[in-house]
């Protein structure tokens, strides 16, 4: 098993709220050296906005 697979399995085993916390912390790490500061609420709002009009296949 690769490190990537092990990490993915560990994250999948977490409860939903803990998975969200891991993802938010990971995203924050991407811009940590850029001086950008966003709250968890701001991140969640932006995620909702981005996915709001995402195309859905209609069956």
Phi, psi and omega in degrees: 000133179282164177300318180300316179295320180296317179296314180300316179295321179296318179293318180297332181283347181284153172298156185308314183293326178288323176299316179299318180298318178297316181295318180297315180296324179294316180296319179299323180296333181294328182244017184304322182273003182263355179076021179265135181233114177236142177277164177300323178296319179295320178296313180298319178298317179295322177297316178299317180298318182294322184270350185305314184254019180297132182300135176243138178284137180254129183258000000 
